[in-house]
Amino acid sequence: MKKMTEYVNYIDVEMTPNELESLFVKDFIKMRKENNLTQELLADYSNVERVKIARIESGMHSPTVKTLMEILGPIGYTIKIEKINKK
């Protein structure tokens, strides 16, 4: 079996999945606060339980894409796939 680095399209990134998840959580919290939303208010708008939002923000829960769309859509946000730039 080939190693990832042996594939032609393989790109070595400097961030681990855990670091990327941590960055996502920080951005999620920042987005909520920049929009003057409490977890409770975000839960009301999105119809997703506040406990689930709290668990996402604490890193205890990794949400599905569907859950993220349910949370972000009603307040005018979406998610996208974005290339990671090297430092």
N, C-alpha and C positions, 0 to 999 in steps of 0.2 A: 504494500500500500504506500502511495506517495505521501510525502510530508507536504504540508500546506505551502511551504516555501518553494516547492518544486513545480507548482502550478504557474502557468504563464501570467494569469491575471491576479495572482496573489499580491496584496499590498501589505507591507508590514506597518502596523500602527503602533503608536506609542502609549495608547490607553487600553487598560484591561476592561473586560466587561463590567467588573465591579466599579471601576472608576467612571465608566460611561453611565452606569446606573446612578451613581452618586451625583454626577453632573445633571442628569435628568431630574432627579428629585429636587436639587437646588433650583433649577429653572422652573419647575412646576410650582414650588413655593413662591418664588419671585413673581411669577405671572399672577398668582392668586393675590398676593399682597399689592402689586402694582395696580390691580383692578379694585382695590379696597374691598376684597371679599374675605369674610371669615370662612372657616371650614363649613360652618352651619349654613351660611348663605349660599356657598357654592353647591352644597348638597341640595338645598331647596331648588336652585336653578336647574341642576342637572338630574334631579331625581335619583341620585346615587347616595347611599347612606353616608353620613358624616364620618362614621367609624371607618368606612372603607377609604375615604379621603385621608383621614388621619394615619391609617396604616401605610398608605402609599407614601405620604410625606415623611414618615418615620423610617421607611425602608423595610418595614415588616411585610409588605405585600407588593408583589410585582404585578401590576394590572395588565389585563389583556388589551389588545388594540381596541376592541369593542367598548370596553369600559372607559378607556381614555377618550374615545369619540363621544360617549355619552356624557362625560364630564365637560369636555372642552367645547363641543358643538354649540350648546345653548348659550355660551358666552362669547361666541364668535371666534373660536380658535380651532385649529386642527393640528395634526402631527404630520411630519414629512420625513422622508429618508434624506439624510444629508451626509456628504462626504466629510470625513474627519481630516482636518488639515494638520500636517506635522508641525510640531513646535519649532 
